[in-house]
């Protein structure tokens, strides 16, 4: 095994292959000379960070759905994806909530706010509708009173977005 080193300073760019024995000295140099105010350039993105599923190499469906949902408000999402049942509407608004910075692990009160913001009346029997969404695999429980969109839910939203965008 060898150490591959690459560094850039202005217009100077160097690469070298070092012996394994250089690692302690290299680590000491990095630790002593690290500039905490500068940010290192990010490495090329691979896998999920690049929008790809690391297992299959295919596009990450949840990531694509999140990007689309970030660009739309809750009311736009409900108007564009015309799902009628309350569990499906909860799924859409929960996905939109999670995509636009809401935490993964939302409560029913978060969804009530989402419904209000989307100018939609919230489900009159939220416990029943969330239970149906969980039973169908669209929503998963994080704790007894907090939920998140499941992988199945993200796939359903993604499939609908792909179908919508093809029109």
C-alpha positions as CSV (number, residue, x, y, z in Angstrom):
1,X,0.0,0.0,0.0
2,X,1.2,3.5,-0.7
3,X,0.0,7.0,0.0
4,X,-1.1,9.2,-2.9
5,X,-0.7,12.8,-2.2
6,X,-2.0,15.7,-4.2
7,X,-1.9,19.4,-3.3
8,X,-2.6,22.7,-4.9
9,X,-1.3,26.2,-4.0
10,X,-2.4,28.9,-6.4
11,X,-1.1,27.8,-9.8
12,X,1.1,25.1,-8.4
13,X,-0.3,21.6,-8.4
14,X,1.7,18.5,-7.4
15,X,1.1,14.8,-7.0
16,X,3.3,12.3,-5.4
17,X,3.3,8.7,-4.2
18,X,4.8,8.3,-0.8
19,X,6.0,5.4,1.2
20,X,3.7,4.1,4.0
21,X,6.4,5.1,6.5
22,X,5.7,8.8,5.6
23,X,2.2,8.7,7.1
24,X,3.1,9.8,10.7
25,X,5.1,12.7,9.4
26,X,2.4,13.7,6.9
27,X,-0.3,13.6,9.6
28,X,1.9,15.7,12.0
29,X,2.5,18.2,9.2
30,X,-1.2,18.4,8.4
31,X,-2.2,18.8,12.1
32,X,0.4,21.5,12.7
33,X,-0.2,23.5,9.6
34,X,-3.9,23.2,9.0
35,X,-5.7,26.4,8.2
36,X,-9.1,26.3,10.0
37,X,-10.3,29.4,8.2
38,X,-10.0,27.9,4.7
39,X,-12.4,25.3,3.4
40,X,-10.9,22.5,1.4
41,X,-12.4,21.9,-2.1
42,X,-14.9,19.1,-2.0
43,X,-14.0,15.8,-3.4
44,X,-15.8,14.7,-6.5
45,X,-19.2,13.3,-5.5
46,X,-19.9,9.7,-5.9
47,X,-22.7,7.4,-5.0
48,X,-25.7,9.0,-3.2
49,X,-24.0,12.4,-3.0
50,X,-23.9,12.5,-6.8
51,X,-27.6,11.6,-7.0
52,X,-26.8,7.9,-7.6
53,X,-27.8,4.9,-5.6
54,X,-24.5,3.5,-4.3
55,X,-25.8,-0.1,-4.7
56,X,-27.2,0.0,-8.2
57,X,-25.5,3.0,-9.8
58,X,-28.9,4.2,-11.0
59,X,-30.2,7.7,-10.1
60,X,-31.2,8.0,-6.4
61,X,-35.0,8.3,-6.7
62,X,-35.4,9.9,-3.3
63,X,-32.8,12.5,-4.0
64,X,-34.4,13.3,-7.3
65,X,-37.8,13.6,-5.7
66,X,-36.3,15.9,-2.9
67,X,-34.8,18.2,-5.5
68,X,-38.1,18.5,-7.3
69,X,-40.0,19.1,-4.1
70,X,-37.6,21.8,-2.9
71,X,-38.7,23.8,-6.0
72,X,-42.4,23.7,-5.1
73,X,-44.7,24.8,-2.3
74,X,-47.0,22.4,-0.6
75,X,-50.0,23.7,-2.5
76,X,-48.2,23.4,-5.8
77,X,-47.3,19.8,-5.0
78,X,-50.9,18.9,-4.1
79,X,-52.2,20.7,-7.3
80,X,-49.6,19.0,-9.6
81,X,-49.9,15.5,-8.1
82,X,-53.6,15.0,-7.7
83,X,-53.8,12.3,-5.1
84,X,-57.1,12.1,-3.4
85,X,-56.7,10.0,-0.2
86,X,-55.5,11.6,3.0
87,X,-52.7,9.1,3.5
88,X,-51.3,10.0,0.1
89,X,-51.7,13.8,0.8
90,X,-49.9,13.2,4.1
91,X,-47.1,11.5,2.2
92,X,-46.8,14.3,-0.3
93,X,-46.7,17.1,2.3
94,X,-44.4,15.1,4.6
95,X,-42.0,14.5,1.6
96,X,-42.2,18.2,0.8
97,X,-41.6,19.1,4.5
98,X,-38.6,16.8,4.7
99,X,-37.1,18.0,1.4
100,X,-37.3,21.7,2.2
101,X,-35.4,21.5,5.4
102,X,-37.8,20.0,7.9
103,X,-36.4,17.4,10.1
104,X,-36.8,13.7,9.5
105,X,-38.9,12.9,12.4
106,X,-42.0,15.1,12.1
107,X,-45.1,15.1,14.3
108,X,-48.8,15.4,13.4
109,X,-48.7,19.0,14.4
110,X,-46.0,19.6,11.7
111,X,-48.4,18.1,9.1
112,X,-51.3,20.2,10.4
113,X,-49.1,23.3,9.7
114,X,-48.2,21.9,6.3
115,X,-51.9,21.4,5.4
116,X,-52.7,24.9,6.6
117,X,-49.9,26.4,4.6
118,X,-51.0,24.5,1.5
119,X,-54.6,25.9,2.0
120,X,-55.9,22.4,2.4
121,X,-58.0,21.2,5.3
122,X,-56.1,18.7,7.4
123,X,-57.5,15.2,7.8
124,X,-60.3,15.1,10.4
125,X,-59.0,11.7,11.6
126,X,-55.2,12.1,11.4
127,X,-54.4,9.0,13.6
128,X,-56.5,6.7,11.3
129,X,-54.9,8.2,8.1
130,X,-51.3,8.1,9.4
131,X,-52.0,4.5,10.5
132,X,-53.1,3.6,7.0
133,X,-50.1,5.3,5.5
134,X,-47.8,3.3,7.9
135,X,-49.7,0.1,7.1
136,X,-49.2,0.6,3.4
137,X,-45.5,1.3,3.9
138,X,-45.5,4.9,2.8
139,X,-44.7,6.4,6.2
140,X,-42.4,4.9,8.9
141,X,-42.4,5.6,12.7
142,X,-39.3,7.1,14.3
143,X,-40.8,7.2,17.8
144,X,-44.4,6.5,18.8
145,X,-45.4,10.0,17.9
146,X,-42.9,11.0,15.2
147,X,-42.8,9.8,11.7
148,X,-40.7,9.9,8.5
149,X,-41.2,9.2,4.8
150,X,-40.2,5.6,4.1
151,X,-38.2,4.4,1.2
152,X,-41.4,3.0,-0.3
153,X,-43.0,6.4,0.1
154,X,-40.1,8.2,-1.6
155,X,-40.3,5.7,-4.5
156,X,-44.0,6.4,-4.9
157,X,-43.5,10.1,-4.9
158,X,-40.5,9.8,-7.3
159,X,-42.5,7.6,-9.7
160,X,-45.3,10.2,-9.8
161,X,-42.9,13.1,-10.3
162,X,-41.2,11.2,-13.2
163,X,-44.6,10.5,-14.7
164,X,-45.7,14.1,-14.3
165,X,-42.5,15.5,-15.9
166,X,-42.9,13.3,-19.0
167,X,-46.2,14.9,-19.8
